Amino acid sequence: MLLVLSQLWISMGLIDLTKKVVRSGRKLWLPISDPETRTQMGRKLNKAFYSRCGRREWNPDGIDIFDEDWDNLIILDALRYDAMADAIDRHDISQTLDSRISRGSQTPEWLYANFDRQLHDVVYVTASAMPHHLGVETPQNARQRQYGFDLDVHKLINVWQDPPDNAIDTFVDRDAVDVVVPAEGMIQPALQAANDYPQKRIIAHLVPPHDPYWGETGQQLHQAASSPWHAKLRGDIDTPAEKLRKAYHENVDLAVEAAIQIAEQMPGKTVISSDHGEYLYERAHPIPVREILHPNKIYTETLVKVPWVEFDDDRREIVSEPPVKETGTKPNGKESREQLEALGYL
């Protein structure tokens, strides 16, 4: 029994935390009394539970998004199902809210689980650098080795590489994060893609409600901390969790407003959904530690139950055509890493 338990301890990565405790000479209860350390330990246990000690790369209960019925798929990054349910009422949306189960609790997982194939009938319009960063033939860093894939869509349109003028620097401790495109900055690129590629399935990937937060409350929070949720977990700020949740929901409103404008103007059947949900300082499962944001390999309902809102229209004729290979792109370049660092991924 002891041998089995020790092997499980090692497989979950908790041996590293144990070594730190031994090296520091502290008693075990001291680091465990730290909220962030407790979360790290609980998170490793929860990841081991859902990934079967690392044997699963993504959530096997999630849907294949390309098997679903849509011409246009609008992804609002980190949109919780219950947050969309509230937004349906606030924005007087007549469409019915349904749900799906995602294959990932974080964008890299979701991309890896859905896009590792030939998709020559898809045009991907994105404010997130993650498809550009992971969609490589030759992985060059740890995240690419774990979740990298050969992105093979008809066209990848990286809106973040040429952000609109209203891209906002919300981080007080970074020089340049204006590559984070606000929700409204994706309206025109998405509609333009639908016009330019009328026989392709269009995916429009918006960053909000993922932080940084563009609302009034969020801007206040970012003046105190570049990453408010991490600062809250560490105890660096004493801001009530409810205020951080308010900032998140303000971002939800901005994202939903933009998504509705896109959905109502795009020809064909459009769906608003998300790649994963979000923890807002709630208890995780099965180890009930306080959790924030969207760690990978944790497949709780909070993180993998995503909204699914269909805007019915006549289906368009979709044609698969080989992509036009572009030259001079830099999937591992400074630009993409800078944005992903700003979003907390690197």
Contacts in CASP RR format, 6 or more apart in sequence:
PFRMAT RR
TARGET T0000
AUTHOR 0000-0000-0000
METHOD contacts of the structure
MODEL  1
MLLVLSQLWISMGLIDLTKKVVRSGRKLWLPISDPETRTQMGRKLNKAFY
SRCGRREWNPDGIDIFDEDWDNLIILDALRYDAMADAIDRHDISQTLDSR
ISRGSQTPEWLYANFDRQLHDVVYVTASAMPHHLGVETPQNARQRQYGFD
LDVHKLINVWQDPPDNAIDTFVDRDAVDVVVPAEGMIQPALQAANDYPQK
RIIAHLVPPHDPYWGETGQQLHQAASSPWHAKLRGDIDTPAEKLRKAYHE
NVDLAVEAAIQIAEQMPGKTVISSDHGEYLYERAHPIPVREILHPNKIYT
ETLVKVPWVEFDDDRREIVSEPPVKETGTKPNGKESREQLEALGYL
8 48 0 8 1.000
8 53 0 8 1.000
9 15 0 8 1.000
9 18 0 8 1.000
11 48 0 8 1.000
11 53 0 8 1.000
11 54 0 8 1.000
12 44 0 8 1.000
12 45 0 8 1.000
12 47 0 8 1.000
12 48 0 8 1.000
12 53 0 8 1.000
13 44 0 8 1.000
14 41 0 8 1.000
14 44 0 8 1.000
14 45 0 8 1.000
17 31 0 8 1.000
17 37 0 8 1.000
17 40 0 8 1.000
17 41 0 8 1.000
17 44 0 8 1.000
20 31 0 8 1.000
21 28 0 8 1.000
21 31 0 8 1.000
24 31 0 8 1.000
31 37 0 8 1.000
32 38 0 8 1.000
32 41 0 8 1.000
35 233 0 8 1.000
35 234 0 8 1.000
35 235 0 8 1.000
35 290 0 8 1.000
36 233 0 8 1.000
36 234 0 8 1.000
36 235 0 8 1.000
38 289 0 8 1.000
38 290 0 8 1.000
39 233 0 8 1.000
39 289 0 8 1.000
39 290 0 8 1.000
39 291 0 8 1.000
39 292 0 8 1.000
41 289 0 8 1.000
42 284 0 8 1.000
42 287 0 8 1.000
42 289 0 8 1.000
43 284 0 8 1.000
43 289 0 8 1.000
43 291 0 8 1.000
43 295 0 8 1.000
43 298 0 8 1.000
45 286 0 8 1.000
45 287 0 8 1.000
46 284 0 8 1.000
46 285 0 8 1.000
46 286 0 8 1.000
46 287 0 8 1.000
46 289 0 8 1.000
46 298 0 8 1.000
47 54 0 8 1.000
47 295 0 8 1.000
47 296 0 8 1.000
47 297 0 8 1.000
47 298 0 8 1.000
48 54 0 8 1.000
49 286 0 8 1.000
49 287 0 8 1.000
50 56 0 8 1.000
50 59 0 8 1.000
50 297 0 8 1.000
50 298 0 8 1.000
50 299 0 8 1.000
50 300 0 8 1.000
51 57 0 8 1.000
51 297 0 8 1.000
54 297 0 8 1.000
56 297 0 8 1.000
57 109 0 8 1.000
57 112 0 8 1.000
57 113 0 8 1.000
57 146 0 8 1.000
57 147 0 8 1.000
58 103 0 8 1.000
58 104 0 8 1.000
58 109 0 8 1.000
58 110 0 8 1.000
58 112 0 8 1.000
58 113 0 8 1.000
59 101 0 8 1.000
59 102 0 8 1.000
59 103 0 8 1.000
59 104 0 8 1.000
59 105 0 8 1.000
59 109 0 8 1.000
59 113 0 8 1.000
59 299 0 8 1.000
59 304 0 8 1.000
60 103 0 8 1.000
61 101 0 8 1.000
61 299 0 8 1.000
61 304 0 8 1.000
62 100 0 8 1.000
62 101 0 8 1.000
62 102 0 8 1.000
62 103 0 8 1.000
62 104 0 8 1.000
62 113 0 8 1.000
62 304 0 8 1.000
63 100 0 8 1.000
63 101 0 8 1.000
63 102 0 8 1.000
63 103 0 8 1.000
64 103 0 8 1.000
64 114 0 8 1.000
65 73 0 8 1.000
65 114 0 8 1.000
65 273 0 8 1.000
66 114 0 8 1.000
66 119 0 8 1.000
66 122 0 8 1.000
68 100 0 8 1.000
68 271 0 8 1.000
69 269 0 8 1.000
69 310 0 8 1.000
69 315 0 8 1.000
70 201 0 8 1.000
70 269 0 8 1.000
70 270 0 8 1.000
70 271 0 8 1.000
70 310 0 8 1.000
71 201 0 8 1.000
71 202 0 8 1.000
71 266 0 8 1.000
71 267 0 8 1.000
71 268 0 8 1.000
71 269 0 8 1.000
71 270 0 8 1.000
71 313 0 8 1.000
71 315 0 8 1.000
71 316 0 8 1.000
71 318 0 8 1.000
72 194 0 8 1.000
72 201 0 8 1.000
72 202 0 8 1.000
72 203 0 8 1.000
72 204 0 8 1.000
72 262 0 8 1.000
72 263 0 8 1.000
72 266 0 8 1.000
72 268 0 8 1.000
72 269 0 8 1.000
72 270 0 8 1.000
72 271 0 8 1.000
73 201 0 8 1.000
73 202 0 8 1.000
73 203 0 8 1.000
73 204 0 8 1.000
73 270 0 8 1.000
73 271 0 8 1.000
73 273 0 8 1.000
74 190 0 8 1.000
74 203 0 8 1.000
74 204 0 8 1.000
74 206 0 8 1.000
74 259 0 8 1.000
74 262 0 8 1.000
74 263 0 8 1.000
74 270 0 8 1.000
74 271 0 8 1.000
74 272 0 8 1.000
74 273 0 8 1.000
75 203 0 8 1.000
75 204 0 8 1.000
75 205 0 8 1.000
75 206 0 8 1.000
75 273 0 8 1.000
75 274 0 8 1.000
75 275 0 8 1.000
76 183 0 8 1.000
76 206 0 8 1.000
76 208 0 8 1.000
76 209 0 8 1.000
76 252 0 8 1.000
76 255 0 8 1.000
76 256 0 8 1.000
76 259 0 8 1.000
76 272 0 8 1.000
76 273 0 8 1.000
76 274 0 8 1.000
77 107 0 8 1.000
77 128 0 8 1.000
77 205 0 8 1.000
77 206 0 8 1.000
77 207 0 8 1.000
77 208 0 8 1.000
77 209 0 8 1.000
77 210 0 8 1.000
77 274 0 8 1.000
77 275 0 8 1.000
77 276 0 8 1.000
78 209 0 8 1.000
78 210 0 8 1.000
78 274 0 8 1.000
78 275 0 8 1.000
78 276 0 8 1.000
78 277 0 8 1.000
78 278 0 8 1.000
78 293 0 8 1.000
78 294 0 8 1.000
79 209 0 8 1.000
79 252 0 8 1.000
79 255 0 8 1.000
79 273 0 8 1.000
79 274 0 8 1.000
79 277 0 8 1.000
79 278 0 8 1.000
79 306 0 8 1.000
79 307 0 8 1.000
80 274 0 8 1.000
80 277 0 8 1.000
80 278 0 8 1.000
80 280 0 8 1.000
80 302 0 8 1.000
80 307 0 8 1.000
81 99 0 8 1.000
81 277 0 8 1.000
81 305 0 8 1.000
81 306 0 8 1.000
81 307 0 8 1.000
83 209 0 8 1.000
83 248 0 8 1.000
83 249 0 8 1.000
83 252 0 8 1.000
83 278 0 8 1.000
84 97 0 8 1.000
84 252 0 8 1.000
84 256 0 8 1.000
84 272 0 8 1.000
84 274 0 8 1.000
84 307 0 8 1.000
84 309 0 8 1.000
85 97 0 8 1.000
85 307 0 8 1.000
86 249 0 8 1.000
86 252 0 8 1.000
87 93 0 8 1.000
87 252 0 8 1.000
87 253 0 8 1.000
87 256 0 8 1.000
88 95 0 8 1.000
88 97 0 8 1.000
88 309 0 8 1.000
90 253 0 8 1.000
91 253 0 8 1.000
91 256 0 8 1.000
91 257 0 8 1.000
91 260 0 8 1.000
93 256 0 8 1.000
93 260 0 8 1.000
93 309 0 8 1.000
95 309 0 8 1.000
95 310 0 8 1.000
95 311 0 8 1.000
96 309 0 8 1.000
96 310 0 8 1.000
97 307 0 8 1.000
97 308 0 8 1.000
97 309 0 8 1.000
98 307 0 8 1.000
98 308 0 8 1.000
98 309 0 8 1.000
98 310 0 8 1.000
99 305 0 8 1.000
99 306 0 8 1.000
99 307 0 8 1.000
99 308 0 8 1.000
100 273 0 8 1.000
100 305 0 8 1.000
100 306 0 8 1.000
100 308 0 8 1.000
101 304 0 8 1.000
101 305 0 8 1.000
101 306 0 8 1.000
102 110 0 8 1.000
102 274 0 8 1.000
102 275 0 8 1.000
102 276 0 8 1.000
102 277 0 8 1.000
102 303 0 8 1.000
102 304 0 8 1.000
102 305 0 8 1.000
102 306 0 8 1.000
103 109 0 8 1.000
103 110 0 8 1.000
103 113 0 8 1.000
103 114 0 8 1.000
103 304 0 8 1.000
104 110 0 8 1.000
104 113 0 8 1.000
104 275 0 8 1.000
104 276 0 8 1.000
104 296 0 8 1.000
104 299 0 8 1.000
104 303 0 8 1.000
104 304 0 8 1.000
105 276 0 8 1.000
105 277 0 8 1.000
105 294 0 8 1.000
105 295 0 8 1.000
105 296 0 8 1.000
105 297 0 8 1.000
105 298 0 8 1.000
105 299 0 8 1.000
105 300 0 8 1.000
105 303 0 8 1.000
105 304 0 8 1.000
106 276 0 8 1.000
106 294 0 8 1.000
106 295 0 8 1.000
106 296 0 8 1.000
107 128 0 8 1.000
107 130 0 8 1.000
107 275 0 8 1.000
107 276 0 8 1.000
107 345 0 8 1.000
108 130 0 8 1.000
108 134 0 8 1.000
108 143 0 8 1.000
108 146 0 8 1.000
108 147 0 8 1.000
108 148 0 8 1.000
108 296 0 8 1.000
108 345 0 8 1.000
109 147 0 8 1.000
109 276 0 8 1.000
109 296 0 8 1.000
109 297 0 8 1.000
110 275 0 8 1.000
110 276 0 8 1.000
111 130 0 8 1.000
111 131 0 8 1.000
111 134 0 8 1.000
111 135 0 8 1.000
111 147 0 8 1.000
111 149 0 8 1.000
111 275 0 8 1.000
112 134 0 8 1.000
112 147 0 8 1.000
112 148 0 8 1.000
112 149 0 8 1.000
115 131 0 8 1.000
115 135 0 8 1.000
115 149 0 8 1.000
115 151 0 8 1.000
115 153 0 8 1.000
116 149 0 8 1.000
116 150 0 8 1.000
117 152 0 8 1.000
118 152 0 8 1.000
119 152 0 8 1.000
119 153 0 8 1.000
119 154 0 8 1.000
120 152 0 8 1.000
120 153 0 8 1.000
120 154 0 8 1.000
120 320 0 8 1.000
120 321 0 8 1.000
120 322 0 8 1.000
120 323 0 8 1.000
121 154 0 8 1.000
121 200 0 8 1.000
121 201 0 8 1.000
121 318 0 8 1.000
121 319 0 8 1.000
121 320 0 8 1.000
121 321 0 8 1.000
122 153 0 8 1.000
122 154 0 8 1.000
122 200 0 8 1.000
122 201 0 8 1.000
122 202 0 8 1.000
122 203 0 8 1.000
123 153 0 8 1.000
123 154 0 8 1.000
123 155 0 8 1.000
123 156 0 8 1.000
123 157 0 8 1.000
123 193 0 8 1.000
123 197 0 8 1.000
123 200 0 8 1.000
123 201 0 8 1.000
123 202 0 8 1.000
123 203 0 8 1.000
124 131 0 8 1.000
124 151 0 8 1.000
124 153 0 8 1.000
124 155 0 8 1.000
124 156 0 8 1.000
124 157 0 8 1.000
124 203 0 8 1.000
124 205 0 8 1.000
125 157 0 8 1.000
125 159 0 8 1.000
125 186 0 8 1.000
125 189 0 8 1.000
125 190 0 8 1.000
125 193 0 8 1.000
125 202 0 8 1.000
125 203 0 8 1.000
125 204 0 8 1.000
125 205 0 8 1.000
126 132 0 8 1.000
126 156 0 8 1.000
126 157 0 8 1.000
126 158 0 8 1.000
126 159 0 8 1.000
126 160 0 8 1.000
126 203 0 8 1.000
126 204 0 8 1.000
126 205 0 8 1.000
127 159 0 8 1.000
127 160 0 8 1.000
127 180 0 8 1.000
127 181 0 8 1.000
127 185 0 8 1.000
127 186 0 8 1.000
127 205 0 8 1.000
127 206 0 8 1.000
127 207 0 8 1.000
128 160 0 8 1.000
128 205 0 8 1.000
128 207 0 8 1.000
128 339 0 8 1.000
128 343 0 8 1.000
129 158 0 8 1.000
129 160 0 8 1.000
129 179 0 8 1.000
129 335 0 8 1.000
129 336 0 8 1.000
129 339 0 8 1.000
129 340 0 8 1.000
130 340 0 8 1.000
130 345 0 8 1.000
131 151 0 8 1.000
131 156 0 8 1.000
131 205 0 8 1.000
132 156 0 8 1.000
132 158 0 8 1.000
132 329 0 8 1.000
132 331 0 8 1.000
132 336 0 8 1.000
133 143 0 8 1.000
133 144 0 8 1.000
133 331 0 8 1.000
133 332 0 8 1.000
133 336 0 8 1.000
133 337 0 8 1.000
133 340 0 8 1.000
134 143 0 8 1.000
134 144 0 8 1.000
134 147 0 8 1.000
134 148 0 8 1.000
134 149 0 8 1.000
134 151 0 8 1.000
135 144 0 8 1.000
135 148 0 8 1.000
135 149 0 8 1.000
135 150 0 8 1.000
135 151 0 8 1.000
135 331 0 8 1.000
136 144 0 8 1.000
136 148 0 8 1.000
136 150 0 8 1.000
136 151 0 8 1.000
136 331 0 8 1.000
136 332 0 8 1.000
137 150 0 8 1.000
139 145 0 8 1.000
139 148 0 8 1.000
140 332 0 8 1.000
141 332 0 8 1.000
143 345 0 8 1.000
143 346 0 8 1.000
144 332 0 8 1.000
152 323 0 8 1.000
153 323 0 8 1.000
154 197 0 8 1.000
154 200 0 8 1.000
154 320 0 8 1.000
154 321 0 8 1.000
154 322 0 8 1.000
154 323 0 8 1.000
155 193 0 8 1.000
155 197 0 8 1.000
155 200 0 8 1.000
155 323 0 8 1.000
155 324 0 8 1.000
157 189 0 8 1.000
157 193 0 8 1.000
159 181 0 8 1.000
159 185 0 8 1.000
159 186 0 8 1.000
159 189 0 8 1.000
160 179 0 8 1.000
160 180 0 8 1.000
160 181 0 8 1.000
160 335 0 8 1.000
160 339 0 8 1.000
161 179 0 8 1.000
161 335 0 8 1.000
163 178 0 8 1.000
163 179 0 8 1.000
163 180 0 8 1.000
163 181 0 8 1.000
164 181 0 8 1.000
164 182 0 8 1.000
164 185 0 8 1.000
166 182 0 8 1.000
166 184 0 8 1.000
166 185 0 8 1.000
167 178 0 8 1.000
167 179 0 8 1.000
167 180 0 8 1.000
167 181 0 8 1.000
167 182 0 8 1.000
167 185 0 8 1.000
168 178 0 8 1.000
168 180 0 8 1.000
168 182 0 8 1.000
168 212 0 8 1.000
168 214 0 8 1.000
169 176 0 8 1.000
169 177 0 8 1.000
169 178 0 8 1.000
170 177 0 8 1.000
170 180 0 8 1.000
170 212 0 8 1.000
170 213 0 8 1.000
170 214 0 8 1.000
170 218 0 8 1.000
170 219 0 8 1.000
170 222 0 8 1.000
170 226 0 8 1.000
171 177 0 8 1.000
171 212 0 8 1.000
171 222 0 8 1.000
171 226 0 8 1.000
171 342 0 8 1.000
172 222 0 8 1.000
172 223 0 8 1.000
172 225 0 8 1.000
172 226 0 8 1.000
173 226 0 8 1.000
174 226 0 8 1.000
174 342 0 8 1.000
176 338 0 8 1.000
177 212 0 8 1.000
177 338 0 8 1.000
177 339 0 8 1.000
177 342 0 8 1.000
179 335 0 8 1.000
179 338 0 8 1.000
179 339 0 8 1.000
179 342 0 8 1.000
180 207 0 8 1.000
180 212 0 8 1.000
180 339 0 8 1.000
180 342 0 8 1.000
180 343 0 8 1.000
181 206 0 8 1.000
181 207 0 8 1.000
182 207 0 8 1.000
182 208 0 8 1.000
182 214 0 8 1.000
182 254 0 8 1.000
183 206 0 8 1.000
183 207 0 8 1.000
183 208 0 8 1.000
183 214 0 8 1.000
183 254 0 8 1.000
183 255 0 8 1.000
183 257 0 8 1.000
183 258 0 8 1.000
183 259 0 8 1.000
184 254 0 8 1.000
184 257 0 8 1.000
184 258 0 8 1.000
185 258 0 8 1.000
186 204 0 8 1.000
186 206 0 8 1.000
186 258 0 8 1.000
186 262 0 8 1.000
187 258 0 8 1.000
187 261 0 8 1.000
187 262 0 8 1.000
189 204 0 8 1.000
190 202 0 8 1.000
190 204 0 8 1.000
190 262 0 8 1.000
190 266 0 8 1.000
191 262 0 8 1.000
191 265 0 8 1.000
191 266 0 8 1.000
193 202 0 8 1.000
193 204 0 8 1.000
194 202 0 8 1.000
194 266 0 8 1.000
194 267 0 8 1.000
198 267 0 8 1.000
198 316 0 8 1.000
199 316 0 8 1.000
199 317 0 8 1.000
199 318 0 8 1.000
199 319 0 8 1.000
200 318 0 8 1.000
200 319 0 8 1.000
201 318 0 8 1.000
202 266 0 8 1.000
204 262 0 8 1.000
205 275 0 8 1.000
206 255 0 8 1.000
206 258 0 8 1.000
206 259 0 8 1.000
207 343 0 8 1.000
208 214 0 8 1.000
208 251 0 8 1.000
208 252 0 8 1.000
208 254 0 8 1.000
208 255 0 8 1.000
208 258 0 8 1.000
209 248 0 8 1.000
209 249 0 8 1.000
209 251 0 8 1.000
209 252 0 8 1.000
209 254 0 8 1.000
209 255 0 8 1.000
209 278 0 8 1.000
210 251 0 8 1.000
210 278 0 8 1.000
210 343 0 8 1.000
211 227 0 8 1.000
211 228 0 8 1.000
211 229 0 8 1.000
211 247 0 8 1.000
211 248 0 8 1.000
211 251 0 8 1.000
211 293 0 8 1.000
211 343 0 8 1.000
212 218 0 8 1.000
212 222 0 8 1.000
212 342 0 8 1.000
213 219 0 8 1.000
213 221 0 8 1.000
213 222 0 8 1.000
213 228 0 8 1.000
213 247 0 8 1.000
213 248 0 8 1.000
213 250 0 8 1.000
213 251 0 8 1.000
214 250 0 8 1.000
214 251 0 8 1.000
214 254 0 8 1.000
215 247 0 8 1.000
215 250 0 8 1.000
215 251 0 8 1.000
215 254 0 8 1.000
216 250 0 8 1.000
217 243 0 8 1.000
217 246 0 8 1.000
217 247 0 8 1.000
217 250 0 8 1.000
218 228 0 8 1.000
218 247 0 8 1.000
218 250 0 8 1.000
218 251 0 8 1.000
221 228 0 8 1.000
221 239 0 8 1.000
221 243 0 8 1.000
221 244 0 8 1.000
221 247 0 8 1.000
222 228 0 8 1.000
224 231 0 8 1.000
224 237 0 8 1.000
224 239 0 8 1.000
225 231 0 8 1.000
225 236 0 8 1.000
225 237 0 8 1.000
227 344 0 8 1.000
228 237 0 8 1.000
228 239 0 8 1.000
228 244 0 8 1.000
228 247 0 8 1.000
229 244 0 8 1.000
229 281 0 8 1.000
229 292 0 8 1.000
229 293 0 8 1.000
230 292 0 8 1.000
231 237 0 8 1.000
232 239 0 8 1.000
232 241 0 8 1.000
232 244 0 8 1.000
232 281 0 8 1.000
232 292 0 8 1.000
233 281 0 8 1.000
233 290 0 8 1.000
233 292 0 8 1.000
241 280 0 8 1.000
241 281 0 8 1.000
244 280 0 8 1.000
244 281 0 8 1.000
245 280 0 8 1.000
245 281 0 8 1.000
248 278 0 8 1.000
248 280 0 8 1.000
256 272 0 8 1.000
259 272 0 8 1.000
260 272 0 8 1.000
262 270 0 8 1.000
263 270 0 8 1.000
263 272 0 8 1.000
263 311 0 8 1.000
264 311 0 8 1.000
267 313 0 8 1.000
267 316 0 8 1.000
268 313 0 8 1.000
268 314 0 8 1.000
268 315 0 8 1.000
268 316 0 8 1.000
269 310 0 8 1.000
269 311 0 8 1.000
269 312 0 8 1.000
269 313 0 8 1.000
269 314 0 8 1.000
269 315 0 8 1.000
269 316 0 8 1.000
270 310 0 8 1.000
270 311 0 8 1.000
270 313 0 8 1.000
271 308 0 8 1.000
271 309 0 8 1.000
271 310 0 8 1.000
271 311 0 8 1.000
272 307 0 8 1.000
272 308 0 8 1.000
272 309 0 8 1.000
272 311 0 8 1.000
273 306 0 8 1.000
273 307 0 8 1.000
273 308 0 8 1.000
273 309 0 8 1.000
274 306 0 8 1.000
274 307 0 8 1.000
275 306 0 8 1.000
276 294 0 8 1.000
276 303 0 8 1.000
276 304 0 8 1.000
276 306 0 8 1.000
277 294 0 8 1.000
277 302 0 8 1.000
277 303 0 8 1.000
277 304 0 8 1.000
277 305 0 8 1.000
277 306 0 8 1.000
278 293 0 8 1.000
278 294 0 8 1.000
278 302 0 8 1.000
278 303 0 8 1.000
279 291 0 8 1.000
279 292 0 8 1.000
279 293 0 8 1.000
279 294 0 8 1.000
279 295 0 8 1.000
279 302 0 8 1.000
279 303 0 8 1.000
280 292 0 8 1.000
281 290 0 8 1.000
281 291 0 8 1.000
281 292 0 8 1.000
282 290 0 8 1.000
282 291 0 8 1.000
282 302 0 8 1.000
283 289 0 8 1.000
283 290 0 8 1.000
283 291 0 8 1.000
284 290 0 8 1.000
284 291 0 8 1.000
284 298 0 8 1.000
284 300 0 8 1.000
285 300 0 8 1.000
291 298 0 8 1.000
294 303 0 8 1.000
330 336 0 8 1.000
337 346 0 8 1.000
340 346 0 8 1.000
END
